[in-house]
Amino acid sequence: MAALEIDGHHLTLEDVERVATGEIAEVRLAASAAGALQTARRLIEDRVASGERVYGVTTGFGRLAEVVIPAGERAALQRNLIRSHASGIGPALDRAATRALMLLRANSLAHGHSGCSPGVVELLLDCLNAGVHPVVPEIGSVGASGDLVPLAHVALVLMGEGDAEHGGRVVPAAEALHAAHLAPFALREKDGLSLINGTQFCTALGVLALLAGARALEALEVAGALTLEGLRGSPVPFDADIQAVRPHQGQAVSASRMRALLEGSEIRESHRVGDPRLQDAYSLRCMPQVHGAARDALAYAHRVLEIEANSATDNPLVFPESGQIKSGGNFHGQVVAQALDLVAIALADLGAIAERRIERLLNPDESGLPAFLAPHPGVESGLMTLQVAAADLLTELRLLAAPASIQSVPTGAGREDHVSMGPAAARKARRSAECLADVAAIELLCAAEAVDRLRPLRTSPALERAHAAVRGVVPPLTADRALAADLRRIGELVRRGAFRAA
């Protein structure tokens, strides 16, 4: 199994996903990060020893920041912070999201500006490597002052409390730690606050949503190209000259990919001359413009999330080089929330244009093919209900596209008077990626069937490979059959990224 070294500065989103899925099973702390943790911790300990008043270290939290905590109660302050904030509700995160959350929190602490005990980060990584996964409810954070509640459930396990999944079973944390030959950590000044003050919940879900959405987009471009072939559309709108005079990067990339996907098609050559149509419908002609806009949106979100994954989001922050401890607001998740709202909007519009292409494939008035691509229309319904399913998915995508990042509700007795709602944005984005993958599966199934209706003509070599991938898991339609299993198998290909290199 591959190993990953983290230092707080160089984690990629692809690394996060590989750790989340278990492809990378071991994560280690870089020597430079271990040194930075030690240096920052010494500054905290010096300030504690000096009797200086430091927020969250020698004082209470939030509205209670003015309350000075006696030396003998400061460890209890950190433990109580974790216990009181472990108040999440709803279903637990899946294993992949939990692992992403743990990795991102460790990487943020490895940045060296938190001041937590190095042993906290070491135990967090030990749990990740040993498969001790805290049970983290999905609901309870507003994405400002950090994702306090879900991160508290992670920290609770490090204390030997709460529940954890280990070896496929959910057990008390103390039992899971013991089975993995690990011991709970006794939190000290700043440790509890450092563990929960950050945006890693919304970032973790956002990373997984973004990468899943990107795979769905890649599959949709293959599906769109197959649909164009099935409808005997024109590739002329993808010409490089057209894109050059409107040089949005995403549009250029999508158009280039469409040209590559369609190159060498016999179907295209069969209707190049004598076709009375001058222009295709927008859902075919404007694929580079619409897909490209989504590419640009996802690229922006990728930049935001990669910066966030390698940021210090604690409060207060420790700056050993100047010997200062400064309070700020890096825990506020607005930039993540807005980026993930944009992801949901982009994925919804991809679903909208794909649904229109699906309708054209199944409508004989638009396609010139048998109604609903049924082998015997009338007695058989063929793929009729797949456009219905696409419409249902599109409705959900549109609902999910409503922004969460503008829905601030003040919390914390008015001290936290503007919050990001980043976790809601992240949950929406992740569900949006799931829905879009299913839309892509529907279009791929319909488009493959349409291309079959044009045999013996063959599409391009690239699209023949994509068609073969579909046919590798789903046979041609020879009579009506239940389609749920077909869609599930093609959806698995989409989610694995099988059409990315087509």
N, C-alpha and C positions, 0 to 999 in steps of 0.2 A: 504494500500500500504506500502511496505517495505521502510525503510529509510537507508541511508548510511552516515557515518561520515568519512570525509577525513582529513588527517593530513600531506599529502605530502610524506608519506613513505610506506603506507601499502595497496595501491590500487591494486586490481587484475584485470587481463584482463577480467575475467568473470564479475566483478563488472562494468567495463566500458560498456560491452555489455548490461548488465541488465539496466543500466541507459539509454543507447542509445535507447533501445527498449521501454522504459517506464515501464518496470517491476519494477524498482526502481524509484519512482516518486519524492522523496525528498532527497536532499543531504545537509548535514550540515557540518559546519566547526568545527573541534575538538577544544576544549579549548586550548590544547597545541599549535595548529597551530595559533590560534588567538593571543596567547601570543607571538609567534615567529614573526608574522607579525608586531606586535606593536614594538617589540624590534628592528627589522631591520629598520623599518620606522624612529624610533628616530635617528638612526645613520645617515641616509640620511639627515634628517632635521638639525642635528648638523653640518654636513659638508656644507650644503647650507648656514647656518647661519655664518659659519666661513669664507666663501668666497673662499673655496678651489675649484680648478678646477677638476671636476668629469665628465668623459665622459657621454654624453647623459643626464646629469642632469643640468650642468651649461655650457655645450658645445653643438655644433651641432653633427651630426651623420655621420658615415662613413668618406668619403673624407672631410667632413666639421667639423671633430672632433677638429680642431685647432681653430675654431671660438668660442669665448667666448660669451655667451648669457647674456645680461643685466637682472637683477633680475625681472624687470617688464614685460619681454617678455618670461619668462620660461614656464608659463602655456600655452601661445600661441604656444610655441615650441612643447609641447606634443600634443596639439590639431591638429596642422598642420601636425605632423608626421602621425597621424592616417588618416587624410583626404587625404593626398598625397599618402599614401600607400594603400588605399581602391580602388584599380584599377584592381580587378580581372575581368576575362572574362569567357565566357562559361556558361554551365548549373550550376545551384545552387546545392550545396550538398543536399542530402536527409535529412530528419529529424533525422534519427538515427546517421548519420555521424556528423551532426551539434551538436547534444547533446554530442556525444563522444568528439568532439573537445572542447566544453565548459568545460566539466568535467575535461579533462586532463589539460587544461590551469589553471583552478582553483587549481587543485591538485599540479601542479608545483609551483605556487605562494605560496601555503600553506606550501611549504617546508621551507619558512622563510629566503631565501637568496636573495630575489629580491629587497626589500626596497620599494615596492609600498605601497600606502595607503591601509589599511585594507578594507576600504569601496569599493574599486574596486573589491576585491574578493567576498565580501558579495553581491554586486549587480549582479555579474556574476552568483552566485549560486541562487539568487532570480529569475533571468531571467530563469534559467534552471528549477527551481521548478514551476514557473508560466507558463511555456510553451511559453516563448518569445524567439523564435529561430531566430537569425540573418540569413539573406540571404547571403550565402557565395559562391561566384563563385568558380568553381573547379580549374581554370587555373590562374597562375600568380606567383607561388612560385618556387624557385630553391632549397629550403631546406638548405640554409646557410645564416647566419645572422638571422636564424630562418625562419619560415613560415610567413614572414612579411605580405604579401598581404592578405591571407585568415584570419589571426588573426586580421588584421586591420579592416576587415568587422565586426568581432565580437565586437571589441572595439568601432567602430563607433556607434553601437546600444546602448552601455552603455553611450555614449555621447548624446543620443537622436537623432541621425542622421542615415541616411541610411534606409534600409527596414528590416522588421522582419516578420516572420510567427507567427501568434497567432490565436488560435481558428480555424485553417484550412484556414485562409486568410492571404495573404501577404499585409501588410499595412505599412505606414511610421513608423519608430521606435518610434517616440514620441507618436503616437497613440497607439501602442502596449504597451508601458510602462504605459501610462495613464490607459488603460483598465485593466492592471494587478496591478494597484495601486502602481506603482513604479515611481521613479523620476530619471532623468539622473544624472550622476556623473560628477562633474567638475574636470577634470584631473589636477593634480599638478605635480611638479618635479618628474621625473622617471616613472610616472604612465603609460603614453602612451608607452614608450619603454618597460616596463615590460609586458604589455599586448601582444606585438607582437613579442618579442624576444624569440622564442622557436620552438621546433620541433613537436608541437601538431597536426598540420594538417596531416603530413605524419604518425605520430604515431596513430592518431585516425582511419584513413582509414586502416592502417596496422593491428590494433587490430581486426577490423571487418573482414578484409580479412582473417587473420590467423585463427580465430575461425570458420569462414564459410568453409575455406579449410579443417580444421580438421574434421568437420562434413561430408564433402564430402568424405574424406578418409575413415572414419568409414563406410559410406554407400557403398563405393567401395569394401571394404573387404567383406562385406556381399554379395554384387553382385558377387564378384569373387568366393566366396565359392559356391553360387548358380550355377554359370556358371560351376564350376568344377563338380558339381553333374549332371547338365544337359548334360555335355559331358562325364559323367562316367569316370572322371579322378581319379588319385590316390592321397590320402592324405599323402603318405609316405614321400615326400619331406619336410613336415612340422614337422617331427619327432624332438623331443627335442635334441637328440644326435647330429643331423646334425647341429643344431643351436649352440650348446655348443662349438663346435670347431671353430666357427667364431663368437665370442660373441659380436656382435654389438647389442646395446640395442633395437633399433627399429626393427631389424630383429627378435629378440627373442620375442618381444611383438606381432608382426604380426603373427608369426608362432604359438604362443600360442593361439592367438585369432582364427586362422584358425582351429586349433585342436578342440577348444571348439565349434566352429560353426558346425563342421562336425560330432561331436561325436554322435553315435547312429543312423547313417543313414542306412536305408534299401537299398537305391540305392547302396551304397558302398558295402554292403554285397552281392548284386546280381551279382557283377562282380569281386569279390575278387579272385575267382578261375577260371582259364581257359582264362583269358584275355591275348591275345598275345602281347599286348603293354608293353614295358619295361619302357618307359619314356614318359611323356607328354611334350607338347611344352613349351617353356620358359614362355610364358604368363600365364601358369597355374602353372608350377613347381617352378618358381622363384618369386612368389608373395611375400613371406616373404622378399626376398632380395631387391625387388624394392619398395614395400610398406614400408618396414622397413627403407630404405634410406630416403624416404619422411618423415616418422615419426621423424627420427633424425634431418632432416632439419627443420621441424616445431617446434621441441622442442628447437632447438637453437634460432629460431626466437622468440619463446615465452619468453625465458630468456631475450633476448635483449629488447623486447618491454616492459616487466614488469619492467626492470631496468629503461628504458626511461620514463615510465609512472610515476615513482616516483623519478624523477631527477629534479634538478634546472638547467634550460637551458637558463637562462637570461644572459645578459651582460650589464654593469658590475655586479658582484655578491657581495653581502654584507655579511661580516663575523663579526657579533656583538661580538663574543667571543674574537676576537683579535682586534676589532675596525678597521678593514681594509675593503677597497673596492677595488676589484681586477678585472681587465679586462682579459677575456679569450675567449675561443671559444666553450663553451658548446652548443651553438645554432647550431653547424654544424651537419647536419643529416646523415653523412656518414654511421655510424654504423646501423642506421635504414634502409637506402637505400639499403645497401648490404644485410641485412637480408631479406628484402622484395623481392629483386631480387632472392634470394635463394628460397623463398616461391614460386615465379612464376615458377622457374625452376622445383622444386619438383612437383608442381601441373601439369605442362605440361607432365612430364614423367609418372605420374599416368594416365593421359589421354591417353598417347601412349599405355601403356600396356592394359588398359581397351578396347581401340578400337580394339586391336588384339583379345581379348577374344570375343568381340561382333561379329567380323567377323567369328570366328570359330563357334559360335552358329548358325549363319545364313547360312553358307556354308555347303551344304549337303555332300561335299567331306570330310570335316573335322569332322562334327558332327554325321553323321549317322542318322540324323533327317530329316524331310521333308524340302525341300528347303525354306529358309527364314521363316521357321516355319509356313508356310501358311497352313490352313486347307485343301485347294485343290490347290496345286501348279500348276501353268500354268494359269488357269482361274483367280487365285488370286495371288497377290504379297506378301501377308503376311507382314512381318516386313522388307522387302527389303531395304526401304529407311532409316531405322534407322542407318544402318552402314554408309550410306552417310552423315547423319546428324552428326554422331560421327566424321567422317573424317573432316567435316567442322569445328566443334568445336576444333578438335585437331590442325588444321592449325592455328586457332586463338590463341590457347594456346601456340603453338611454337613461334608465333610472339611476344606474350606477354612476353615470357621467355627471350627475348633479354634484356641484362642488361641496366638499366638507370643509375646506380651508377658510371659508368665510363664515363659518357657523360658531364663532367664539361664544362661549358661555363662561362668565367669570367664576373662578373657584378660589378656594383658600381664604375665605373671609375677606374677599376684595383685594388681597395682595396680588393674586394671580389674575389680574383683571382683563387679560387678553391671552387666549390660548389658541393653539394651532389646529386642533382636531386631526392631527396627523395620523393617529391610529385608525380612525374611521376612513380617512382617505386611502390608507394602505390596505385595509380590508376590502374596500371597494375595488381598488386596482387589481388585487389578486383575484377576486371573483370575476372581474372583467376579462382578465387573461384566460380564465377557464372557459368563459362563455365564447370568447372569440375562437379558441381552439376548436370548439364544437361547430361553430359556423364554418370554419375552414374545412373540417371533416365533411360537412354536408356538401360544400361546393366541390371538393375533390371527388366525392362519390358521384355527384351529378355530372361533372365535367368528364370524368373517365367514361361514364356511360354514353355521353354525347359523342365523344371521340370514337367509341366503338361503333356507333351508328354510321360513321363515315368510312369504315373499312371497305375495301382494302387500302385506302389512302392512309399514309402514316404521317404523324406529326413530326416535329423536330427530334433529333437524337436526345436532347436534354429532356423534352417532355415525354418521350417514349420511356425514358428511365423513370420519370415520376409516375407515369401511367402504370408501369410494371410494379412499382412499389405499392400502389393501390391494389392492383390485381394480385399481388403477393399475399394480401390478407383478406381480400374480398373478391369473390368471383363475379363475372358479368351477370346481369339480370336476365334470366331466361323465363321467369314467371314470378308472380307476386310472392314475396317472402317477407318475414319480419326483418326489419332493417336495423333494429337497435344494436345488435351485435356487430354489424358492419360498421356503424358509426363509431362504436367504442374502439374497434381495432384501428380504424383510420385515425381517430383522435389520439390514440397512443403513439402513432407515428408522428403526428404533429407535435405532440408534447415532447417527444424525444429529439426533435429537430431533424427528422429524417429528410425534410425537403429543403434544408438550408443550402446544401451544396448542389442542388439539382441544376 
